[in-house]
Amino acid sequence: MIPIAEPLLEEEELNNVIEAVKSGWISSKGKFIPEFEEQFARYCGVKYGVTTSNGTVALHLALATLGIKEGDEVIIPTLTFIATANAVRYTGAKPVFVDSHPDYWCIDPEKIEGAITPKTRAIIPVHLYGHPCDMEAITAVAKKHNLYVIEDAAEAHGAEYQGRKTGSFSNIACFSFYGNKIITTGEGGMCLTDDEKVAERMRILRDHGMNPDKRYWHDITGFNYRMTNMQAAIGVAQLEKIDRAVTRKRERADWYKEGLGDLEQKGLIRLHPEMPWAKCVYWMYSVLVEDSFGMDRDEFMKKLAEREIETRPLFYPVHIMPPYKVTDRFPVAEELSRKGVSLPTGITLVKKDVETIAGAIKELR
Ligand SMILES: Cc1ncc(COP(=O)(O)O)c(C=O)c1O
């Protein structure tokens, strides 16, 4: 089976974990945590990093820190991983959905204003599948309506918008380091911010709301959202190879373009987009199976599985699933979700694998 993704774990990760274990600092204190926070924040061009136990709680921590609560509304794209919506709901606020842009699949900035009400407090643009959102347009709307922006950059480490790294465009940006992400810590996440006070409040809320100057004194209700030193140890090692990971992702995207470009020209599939203003990191290289292909996306996936090629469907739009069902229609997201399939994009994948996959897709015709 050619797997959809595989982490690249080498000597450095192992050595760092051994060092963490030998030091005895295996919980959420230890040298690797501040090291990982400082280095990742610097990589993204942001001042402060606050690690968390995963990307979902990074989003919740960001929302809680900004005071989002019951009665508030938060705008999110309907086409995203469910965690974006869940994090909003954990605060008691209501996620309000916006459709995707047909050309690059992220939230359509032109449709945001129509979703704003007097209750709206924040927008969460999601850099979906490694492609950055149009941050200039989103920031302009947020400014006009005095809204917070929280980037969900779980899938977009190292991606760039107009030459600047994702994670550097918002009040707080949230990352995931789950095993299939561009860099991983197994489970893990991080919030980035340029605001010292926001960073301080995130650290307090992450640690049960404990007063940093008075042990076991809690002024506010917080959470235990801490990352362990062992996870951060892996993160520090992964960070050394992040540029290599991004280069490899983009190289694999080039191989897919080479192998499948003629199918796109014939209008049978649409390849993973990259806008002129974007540097996409192709978290999972994905294509749209057009109706003219001759079989639907599910059949396409089944046929590839028979050929030992693992794939994933694009996310289901959040608004069609039971916990969030609404009657409004979001036609672009619905079409992308119906046609979209992610192909193997692990950074351990070799060119021959991509040629095999492209060959298998052509044989389906
Ligand atoms: C867009 C998006 N947001 C949030 C998350 C949540 O991250 P985690 O799985 O680390 O909780 C993920 C990924 O898994 C994601 O893809």
The ligand as a Gaussian input file, in Angstrom:
#p B3LYP/6-31G(d) Opt

LIG

0 1
 C       -7.796000      22.660000       9.725000
 C       -7.515000      21.942000      11.000000
 N       -7.798000      22.544000      12.163000
 C       -7.553000      21.951000      13.335000
 C       -7.009000      20.693000      13.414000
 C       -6.861000      20.060000      14.747000
 O       -5.584000      19.651000      15.077000
 P       -5.343000      18.406000      16.034000
 O       -5.648000      17.171000      15.269000
 O       -3.886000      18.519000      16.388000
 O       -6.209000      18.568000      17.233000
 C       -6.683000      20.024000      12.222000
 C       -6.073000      18.717000      12.173000
 O       -6.024000      17.741000      12.497000
 C       -6.956000      20.661000      10.983000
 O       -6.700000      20.034000       9.829000

